Amino acid sequence: MTKVYGASDDLIEFEGDIRGEVNFFGSDDEEGKSSCLLICSDGTLLEARYGKAGAGIWRVSLVKGGTLFENVVECTDEDAEPSSDVAHFKDGLKWAYAAHEWEKVH
């Protein structure tokens, strides 16, 4: 199983089959700041950004679910541990990439 969530105000953590962290800072209230796109080996695309609802909470949103994606457990309490939405995956995730700048082409 793998969990993906935000920590502090500038880290995105991966815990489980893949482990590590991505340094990213972008706030919901910073105009012009993009979120961080997380591209996972199973085809899942997640979007992560700090400052959900004007609070110290990480927003982790599903863009597209892949074969191992289970769910995103939402956080509404900035005093929670972690103070982040948490994406959950079944066993088997091999890798993930983080794109700090990206653009969807329609």
N, CA, C and O atoms as a GROMACS GRO file, in nm:
protein
  424
    1MET      N    1   0.084  -0.118   0.000
    1MET     CA    2   0.000   0.000   0.000
    1MET      C    3   0.089   0.125   0.000
    1MET      O    4   0.196   0.126   0.061
    2THR      N    5   0.044   0.228  -0.068
    2THR     CA    6   0.117   0.355  -0.070
    2THR      C    7   0.021   0.467  -0.033
    2THR      O    8  -0.096   0.467  -0.072
    3LYS      N    9   0.072   0.564   0.045
    3LYS     CA   10  -0.003   0.684   0.080
    3LYS      C   11   0.072   0.804   0.024
    3LYS      O   12   0.195   0.807   0.024
    4VAL      N   13  -0.004   0.902  -0.025
    4VAL     CA   14   0.054   1.028  -0.075
    4VAL      C   15  -0.018   1.141  -0.002
    4VAL      O   16  -0.140   1.147  -0.001
    5TYR      N   17   0.061   1.232   0.059
    5TYR     CA   18   0.003   1.341   0.136
    5TYR      C   19   0.103   1.454   0.148
    5TYR      O   20   0.222   1.437   0.120
    6GLY      N   21   0.054   1.570   0.189
    6GLY     CA   22   0.140   1.686   0.209
    6GLY      C   23   0.186   1.694   0.353
    6GLY      O   24   0.119   1.648   0.445
    7ALA      N   25   0.303   1.755   0.371
    7ALA     CA   26   0.360   1.775   0.505
    7ALA      C   27   0.423   1.914   0.509
    7ALA      O   28   0.470   1.965   0.408
    8SER      N   29   0.422   1.973   0.628
    8SER     CA   30   0.473   2.109   0.643
    8SER      C   31   0.397   2.196   0.542
    8SER      O   32   0.279   2.173   0.517
    9ASP      N   33   0.462   2.296   0.485
    9ASP     CA   34   0.396   2.376   0.382
    9ASP      C   35   0.466   2.364   0.248
    9ASP      O   36   0.434   2.437   0.154
   10ASP      N   37   0.562   2.269   0.239
   10ASP     CA   38   0.638   2.262   0.114
   10ASP      C   39   0.685   2.121   0.076
   10ASP      O   40   0.778   2.107  -0.004
   11LEU      N   41   0.623   2.018   0.131
   11LEU     CA   42   0.664   1.881   0.099
   11LEU      C   43   0.543   1.794   0.064
   11LEU      O   44   0.437   1.805   0.126
   12ILE      N   45   0.562   1.708  -0.035
   12ILE     CA   46   0.463   1.606  -0.068
   12ILE      C   47   0.532   1.472  -0.041
   12ILE      O   48   0.637   1.443  -0.098
   13GLU      N   49   0.471   1.392   0.046
   13GLU     CA   50   0.532   1.268   0.094
   13GLU      C   51   0.472   1.146   0.025
   13GLU      O   52   0.353   1.142  -0.005
   14PHE      N   53   0.558   1.046   0.000
   14PHE     CA   54   0.519   0.915  -0.052
   14PHE      C   55   0.564   0.812   0.051
   14PHE      O   56   0.681   0.810   0.089
   15GLU      N   57   0.473   0.728   0.095
   15GLU     CA   58   0.502   0.631   0.200
   15GLU      C   59   0.441   0.497   0.162
   15GLU      O   60   0.320   0.488   0.140
   16GLY      N   61   0.523   0.393   0.154
   16GLY     CA   62   0.473   0.260   0.121
   16GLY      C   63   0.561   0.192   0.017
   16GLY      O   64   0.683   0.187   0.033
   17ASP      N   65   0.499   0.140  -0.091
   17ASP     CA   66   0.575   0.073  -0.197
   17ASP      C   67   0.680   0.165  -0.257
   17ASP      O   68   0.790   0.121  -0.290
   18ILE      N   69   0.647   0.292  -0.271
   18ILE     CA   70   0.748   0.392  -0.308
   18ILE      C   71   0.758   0.490  -0.193
   18ILE      O   72   0.658   0.522  -0.128
   19ARG      N   73   0.880   0.538  -0.167
   19ARG     CA   74   0.906   0.625  -0.054
   19ARG      C   75   0.987   0.745  -0.100
   19ARG      O   76   1.074   0.733  -0.186
   20GLY      N   77   0.957   0.858  -0.043
   20GLY     CA   78   1.033   0.978  -0.075
   20GLY      C   79   0.947   1.101  -0.058
   20GLY      O   80   0.834   1.095  -0.010
   21GLU      N   81   1.005   1.214  -0.097
   21GLU     CA   82   0.932   1.338  -0.086
   21GLU      C   83   0.968   1.430  -0.202
   21GLU      O   84   1.076   1.422  -0.261
   22VAL      N   85   0.874   1.518  -0.231
   22VAL     CA   86   0.890   1.616  -0.337
   22VAL      C   87   0.879   1.753  -0.272
   22VAL      O   88   0.786   1.778  -0.195
   23ASN      N   89   0.972   1.842  -0.302
   23ASN     CA   90   0.968   1.977  -0.250
   23ASN      C   91   0.882   2.062  -0.343
   23ASN      O   92   0.915   2.078  -0.461
   24PHE      N   93   0.773   2.115  -0.291
   24PHE     CA   94   0.684   2.199  -0.371
   24PHE      C   95   0.613   2.297  -0.280
   24PHE      O   96   0.563   2.260  -0.174
   25PHE      N   97   0.608   2.423  -0.322
   25PHE     CA   98   0.531   2.522  -0.248
   25PHE      C   99   0.442   2.596  -0.345
   25PHE      O  100   0.491   2.660  -0.438
   26GLY      N  101   0.315   2.589  -0.324
   26GLY     CA  102   0.217   2.661  -0.404
   26GLY      C  103   0.090   2.669  -0.323
   26GLY      O  104   0.036   2.566  -0.281
   27SER      N  105   0.042   2.788  -0.301
   27SER     CA  106  -0.073   2.806  -0.212
   27SER      C  107  -0.200   2.834  -0.291
   27SER      O  108  -0.196   2.897  -0.397
   28ASP      N  109  -0.315   2.787  -0.238
   28ASP     CA  110  -0.445   2.813  -0.300
   28ASP      C  111  -0.471   2.963  -0.315
   28ASP      O  112  -0.542   3.004  -0.407
   29ASP      N  113  -0.415   3.044  -0.226
   29ASP     CA  114  -0.444   3.187  -0.233
   29ASP      C  115  -0.339   3.267  -0.308
   29ASP      O  116  -0.344   3.390  -0.309
   30GLU      N  117  -0.243   3.199  -0.370
   30GLU     CA  118  -0.142   3.268  -0.450
   30GLU      C  119  -0.184   3.266  -0.596
   30GLU      O  120  -0.172   3.163  -0.663
   31GLU      N  121  -0.232   3.378  -0.643
   31GLU     CA  122  -0.278   3.385  -0.782
   31GLU      C  123  -0.163   3.355  -0.877
   31GLU      O  124  -0.052   3.405  -0.861
   32GLY      N  125  -0.192   3.273  -0.976
   32GLY     CA  126  -0.092   3.239  -1.076
   32GLY      C  127  -0.005   3.120  -1.039
   32GLY      O  128   0.073   3.073  -1.121
   33LYS      N  129  -0.018   3.071  -0.917
   33LYS     CA  130   0.060   2.954  -0.876
   33LYS      C  131  -0.011   2.828  -0.920
   33LYS      O  132  -0.131   2.812  -0.895
   34SER      N  133   0.061   2.739  -0.984
   34SER     CA  134   0.000   2.613  -1.025
   34SER      C  135   0.016   2.511  -0.913
   34SER      O  136   0.094   2.530  -0.820
   35SER      N  137  -0.057   2.405  -0.924
   35SER     CA  138  -0.042   2.295  -0.830
   35SER      C  139   0.065   2.201  -0.883
   35SER      O  140   0.120   2.222  -0.991
   36CYS      N  141   0.094   2.098  -0.806
   36CYS     CA  142   0.192   1.998  -0.845
   36CYS      C  143   0.117   1.877  -0.899
   36CYS      O  144   0.028   1.824  -0.832
   37LEU      N  145   0.151   1.834  -1.020
   37LEU     CA  146   0.089   1.717  -1.079
   37LEU      C  147   0.172   1.595  -1.045
   37LEU      O  148   0.293   1.593  -1.068
   38LEU      N  149   0.108   1.493  -0.989
   38LEU     CA  150   0.176   1.368  -0.953
   38LEU      C  151   0.129   1.259  -1.049
   38LEU      O  152   0.010   1.230  -1.059
   39ILE      N  153   0.224   1.201  -1.120
   39ILE     CA  154   0.198   1.102  -1.224
   39ILE      C  155   0.248   0.967  -1.172
   39ILE      O  156   0.368   0.951  -1.148
   40CYS      N  157   0.158   0.871  -1.154
   40CYS     CA  158   0.193   0.743  -1.092
   40CYS      C  159   0.198   0.630  -1.195
   40CYS      O  160   0.134   0.637  -1.300
   41SER      N  161   0.275   0.526  -1.163
   41SER     CA  162   0.299   0.415  -1.255
   41SER      C  163   0.174   0.341  -1.298
   41SER      O  164   0.174   0.278  -1.403
   42ASP      N  165   0.067   0.348  -1.220
   42ASP     CA  166  -0.057   0.277  -1.255
   42ASP      C  167  -0.150   0.360  -1.342
   42ASP      O  168  -0.259   0.315  -1.378
   43GLY      N  169  -0.108   0.482  -1.377
   43GLY     CA  170  -0.191   0.570  -1.459
   43GLY      C  171  -0.266   0.676  -1.380
   43GLY      O  172  -0.336   0.758  -1.439
   44THR      N  173  -0.254   0.674  -1.248
   44THR     CA  174  -0.321   0.775  -1.165
   44THR      C  175  -0.253   0.910  -1.181
   44THR      O  176  -0.130   0.920  -1.186
   45LEU      N  177  -0.336   1.014  -1.190
   45LEU     CA  178  -0.288   1.153  -1.188
   45LEU      C  179  -0.350   1.221  -1.068
   45LEU      O  180  -0.472   1.220  -1.052
   46LEU      N  181  -0.267   1.282  -0.983
   46LEU     CA  182  -0.313   1.357  -0.867
   46LEU      C  183  -0.264   1.500  -0.879
   46LEU      O  184  -0.163   1.528  -0.943
   47GLU      N  185  -0.338   1.591  -0.818
   47GLU     CA  186  -0.298   1.730  -0.811
   47GLU      C  187  -0.286   1.767  -0.664
   47GLU      O  188  -0.377   1.741  -0.585
   48ALA      N  189  -0.174   1.828  -0.625
   48ALA     CA  190  -0.151   1.864  -0.485
   48ALA      C  191  -0.119   2.012  -0.473
   48ALA      O  192  -0.045   2.069  -0.554
   49ARG      N  193  -0.178   2.074  -0.369
   49ARG     CA  194  -0.154   2.216  -0.343
   49ARG      C  195  -0.179   2.244  -0.196
   49ARG      O  196  -0.271   2.189  -0.136
   50TYR      N  197  -0.097   2.331  -0.137
   50TYR     CA  198  -0.109   2.368   0.004
   50TYR      C  199  -0.206   2.486   0.019
   50TYR      O  200  -0.214   2.572  -0.069
   51GLY      N  201  -0.277   2.490   0.131
   51GLY     CA  202  -0.361   2.605   0.164
   51GLY      C  203  -0.508   2.583   0.137
   51GLY      O  204  -0.580   2.678   0.108
   52LYS      N  205  -0.554   2.459   0.147
   52LYS     CA  206  -0.695   2.425   0.121
   52LYS      C  207  -0.788   2.510   0.208
   52LYS      O  208  -0.771   2.516   0.330
   53ALA      N  209  -0.885   2.573   0.145
   53ALA     CA  210  -0.987   2.654   0.215
   53ALA      C  211  -0.926   2.763   0.301
   53ALA      O  212  -0.982   2.800   0.404
   54GLY      N  213  -0.810   2.815   0.260
   54GLY     CA  214  -0.746   2.922   0.335
   54GLY      C  215  -0.682   2.877   0.465
   54GLY      O  216  -0.641   2.960   0.546
   55ALA      N  217  -0.672   2.747   0.485
   55ALA     CA  218  -0.613   2.692   0.609
   55ALA      C  219  -0.481   2.622   0.577
   55ALA      O  220  -0.443   2.610   0.461
   56GLY      N  221  -0.412   2.577   0.680
   56GLY     CA  222  -0.285   2.507   0.665
   56GLY      C  223  -0.305   2.359   0.634
   56GLY      O  224  -0.254   2.273   0.705
   57ILE      N  225  -0.380   2.331   0.529
   57ILE     CA  226  -0.413   2.193   0.491
   57ILE      C  227  -0.374   2.170   0.346
   57ILE      O  228  -0.396   2.257   0.261
   58TRP      N  229  -0.316   2.055   0.317
   58TRP     CA  230  -0.285   2.017   0.180
   58TRP      C  231  -0.408   1.960   0.111
   58TRP      O  232  -0.479   1.877   0.168
   59ARG      N  233  -0.434   2.006  -0.011
   59ARG     CA  234  -0.539   1.950  -0.095
   59ARG      C  235  -0.472   1.850  -0.190
   59ARG      O  236  -0.379   1.885  -0.262
   60VAL      N  237  -0.519   1.726  -0.189
   60VAL     CA  238  -0.474   1.623  -0.283
   60VAL      C  239  -0.599   1.581  -0.360
   60VAL      O  240  -0.690   1.520  -0.303
   61SER      N  241  -0.603   1.612  -0.488
   61SER     CA  242  -0.722   1.588  -0.569
   61SER      C  243  -0.694   1.486  -0.678
   61SER      O  244  -0.586   1.483  -0.736
   62LEU      N  245  -0.792   1.402  -0.703
   62LEU     CA  246  -0.780   1.303  -0.810
   62LEU      C  247  -0.814   1.368  -0.943
   62LEU      O  248  -0.920   1.429  -0.958
   63VAL      N  249  -0.723   1.356  -1.038
   63VAL     CA  250  -0.746   1.401  -1.175
   63VAL      C  251  -0.794   1.282  -1.257
   63VAL      O  252  -0.890   1.292  -1.334
   64LYS      N  253  -0.724   1.168  -1.241
   64LYS     CA  254  -0.760   1.045  -1.312
   64LYS      C  255  -0.716   0.927  -1.229
   64LYS      O  256  -0.600   0.920  -1.187
   65GLY      N  257  -0.806   0.834  -1.204
   65GLY     CA  258  -0.773   0.715  -1.125
   65GLY      C  259  -0.710   0.606  -1.211
   65GLY      O  260  -0.755   0.580  -1.323
   66GLY      N  261  -0.608   0.544  -1.158
   66GLY     CA  262  -0.543   0.432  -1.226
   66GLY      C  263  -0.584   0.300  -1.165
   66GLY      O  264  -0.676   0.294  -1.083
   67THR      N  265  -0.517   0.194  -1.205
   67THR     CA  266  -0.555   0.058  -1.164
   67THR      C  267  -0.532   0.028  -1.017
   67THR      O  268  -0.598  -0.060  -0.962
   68LEU      N  269  -0.441   0.100  -0.950
   68LEU     CA  270  -0.412   0.073  -0.810
   68LEU      C  271  -0.470   0.178  -0.715
   68LEU      O  272  -0.462   0.163  -0.593
   69PHE      N  273  -0.528   0.284  -0.770
   69PHE     CA  274  -0.583   0.391  -0.687
   69PHE      C  275  -0.704   0.340  -0.608
   69PHE      O  276  -0.791   0.273  -0.664
   70GLU      N  277  -0.708   0.372  -0.478
   70GLU     CA  278  -0.821   0.334  -0.394
   70GLU      C  279  -0.911   0.453  -0.363
   70GLU      O  280  -1.029   0.451  -0.397
   71ASN      N  281  -0.856   0.558  -0.299
   71ASN     CA  282  -0.938   0.672  -0.262
   71ASN      C  283  -0.852   0.786  -0.211
   71ASN      O  284  -0.731   0.772  -0.191
   72VAL      N  285  -0.918   0.900  -0.190
   72VAL     CA  286  -0.857   1.014  -0.122
   72VAL      C  287  -0.940   1.040   0.002
   72VAL      O  288  -1.060   1.064  -0.007
   73VAL      N  289  -0.876   1.035   0.118
   73VAL     CA  290  -0.942   1.068   0.244
   73VAL      C  291  -0.919   1.216   0.268
   73VAL      O  292  -0.804   1.261   0.281
   74GLU      N  293  -1.028   1.292   0.276
   74GLU     CA  294  -1.018   1.436   0.290
   74GLU      C  295  -0.989   1.479   0.433
   74GLU      O  296  -1.032   1.414   0.529
   75CYS      N  297  -0.916   1.588   0.446
   75CYS     CA  298  -0.883   1.648   0.575
   75CYS      C  299  -0.948   1.786   0.582
   75CYS      O  300  -0.943   1.862   0.485
   76THR      N  301  -1.008   1.817   0.695
   76THR     CA  302  -1.068   1.950   0.716
   76THR      C  303  -1.012   2.019   0.840
   76THR      O  304  -1.056   2.129   0.874
   77ASP      N  305  -0.916   1.956   0.908
   77ASP     CA  306  -0.862   2.008   1.034
   77ASP      C  307  -0.713   2.033   1.019
   77ASP      O  308  -0.636   1.939   1.002
   78GLU      N  309  -0.672   2.160   1.025
   78GLU     CA  310  -0.530   2.190   1.008
   78GLU      C  311  -0.444   2.144   1.127
   78GLU      O  312  -0.322   2.150   1.120
   79ASP      N  313  -0.507   2.098   1.234
   79ASP     CA  314  -0.433   2.042   1.347
   79ASP      C  315  -0.423   1.890   1.340
   79ASP      O  316  -0.364   1.827   1.428
   80ALA      N  317  -0.480   1.829   1.235
   80ALA     CA  318  -0.474   1.684   1.218
   80ALA      C  319  -0.332   1.641   1.182
   80ALA      O  320  -0.249   1.723   1.142
   81GLU      N  321  -0.305   1.514   1.198
   81GLU     CA  322  -0.173   1.460   1.160
   81GLU      C  323  -0.193   1.346   1.062
   81GLU      O  324  -0.234   1.238   1.105
   82PRO      N  325  -0.168   1.362   0.935
   82PRO     CA  326  -0.116   1.484   0.872
   82PRO      C  327  -0.230   1.583   0.844
   82PRO      O  328  -0.346   1.545   0.836
   83SER      N  329  -0.194   1.709   0.830
   83SER     CA  330  -0.293   1.811   0.795
   83SER      C  331  -0.301   1.816   0.642
   83SER      O  332  -0.264   1.914   0.578
   84SER      N  333  -0.352   1.707   0.588
   84SER     CA  334  -0.353   1.687   0.444
   84SER      C  335  -0.459   1.585   0.404
   84SER      O  336  -0.489   1.493   0.480
   85ASP      N  337  -0.515   1.603   0.286
   85ASP     CA  338  -0.588   1.494   0.223
   85ASP      C  339  -0.485   1.385   0.198
   85ASP      O  340  -0.368   1.414   0.175
   86VAL      N  341  -0.527   1.259   0.201
   86VAL     CA  342  -0.434   1.147   0.181
   86VAL      C  343  -0.488   1.056   0.071
   86VAL      O  344  -0.600   1.006   0.079
   87ALA      N  345  -0.405   1.036  -0.034
   87ALA     CA  346  -0.440   0.943  -0.141
   87ALA      C  347  -0.387   0.805  -0.106
   87ALA      O  348  -0.273   0.792  -0.061
   88HIS      N  349  -0.470   0.702  -0.125
   88HIS     CA  350  -0.433   0.565  -0.092
   88HIS      C  351  -0.430   0.479  -0.218
   88HIS      O  352  -0.516   0.491  -0.306
   89PHE      N  353  -0.329   0.393  -0.225
   89PHE     CA  354  -0.312   0.301  -0.337
   89PHE      C  355  -0.300   0.158  -0.286
   89PHE      O  356  -0.250   0.135  -0.176
   90LYS      N  357  -0.346   0.062  -0.366
   90LYS     CA  358  -0.324  -0.080  -0.338
   90LYS      C  359  -0.176  -0.110  -0.359
   90LYS      O  360  -0.102  -0.027  -0.413
   91ASP      N  361  -0.132  -0.227  -0.316
   91ASP     CA  362   0.007  -0.270  -0.335
   91ASP      C  363   0.043  -0.273  -0.483
   91ASP      O  364  -0.040  -0.305  -0.568
   92GLY      N  365   0.169  -0.240  -0.512
   92GLY     CA  366   0.220  -0.256  -0.646
   92GLY      C  367   0.265  -0.131  -0.718
   92GLY      O  368   0.316  -0.140  -0.830
   93LEU      N  369   0.249  -0.014  -0.657
   93LEU     CA  370   0.294   0.108  -0.724
   93LEU      C  371   0.446   0.102  -0.741
   93LEU      O  372   0.517   0.067  -0.647
   94LYS      N  373   0.495   0.135  -0.859
   94LYS     CA  374   0.638   0.122  -0.891
   94LYS      C  375   0.714   0.254  -0.885
   94LYS      O  376   0.829   0.256  -0.842
   95TRP      N  377   0.651   0.362  -0.926
   95TRP     CA  378   0.718   0.492  -0.931
   95TRP      C  379   0.614   0.604  -0.940
   95TRP      O  380   0.496   0.580  -0.964
   96ALA      N  381   0.663   0.726  -0.921
   96ALA     CA  382   0.580   0.845  -0.941
   96ALA      C  383   0.671   0.959  -0.984
   96ALA      O  384   0.787   0.968  -0.943
   97TYR      N  385   0.617   1.045  -1.068
   97TYR     CA  386   0.686   1.167  -1.109
   97TYR      C  387   0.606   1.286  -1.060
   97TYR      O  388   0.484   1.279  -1.048
   98ALA      N  389   0.676   1.396  -1.030
   98ALA     CA  390   0.611   1.520  -0.990
   98ALA      C  391   0.645   1.627  -1.093
   98ALA      O  392   0.762   1.650  -1.124
   99ALA      N  393   0.543   1.692  -1.145
   99ALA     CA  394   0.561   1.800  -1.242
   99ALA      C  395   0.519   1.931  -1.176
   99ALA      O  396   0.402   1.950  -1.143
  100HIS      N  397   0.614   2.021  -1.157
  100HIS     CA  398   0.585   2.148  -1.094
  100HIS      C  399   0.518   2.245  -1.190
  100HIS      O  400   0.444   2.334  -1.149
  101GLU      N  401   0.545   2.228  -1.318
  101GLU     CA  402   0.481   2.310  -1.420
  101GLU      C  403   0.421   2.217  -1.522
  101GLU      O  404   0.489   2.128  -1.573
  102TRP      N  405   0.294   2.237  -1.553
  102TRP     CA  406   0.227   2.154  -1.650
  102TRP      C  407   0.108   2.227  -1.707
  102TRP      O  408   0.056   2.322  -1.648
  103GLU      N  409   0.067   2.182  -1.821
  103GLU     CA  410  -0.045   2.246  -1.889
  103GLU      C  411  -0.125   2.140  -1.961
  103GLU      O  412  -0.069   2.056  -2.033
  104LYS      N  413  -0.256   2.142  -1.943
  104LYS     CA  414  -0.343   2.048  -2.012
  104LYS      C  415  -0.374   2.104  -2.151
  104LYS      O  416  -0.409   2.221  -2.166
  105VAL      N  417  -0.359   2.020  -2.250
  105VAL     CA  418  -0.389   2.060  -2.387
  105VAL      C  419  -0.525   2.001  -2.422
  105VAL      O  420  -0.544   1.880  -2.412
  106HIS      N  421  -0.618   2.083  -2.464
  106HIS     CA  422  -0.755   2.038  -2.493
  106HIS      C  423  -0.770   2.004  -2.640
  106HIS      O  424  -0.878   1.965  -2.683
   0.00000   0.00000   0.00000
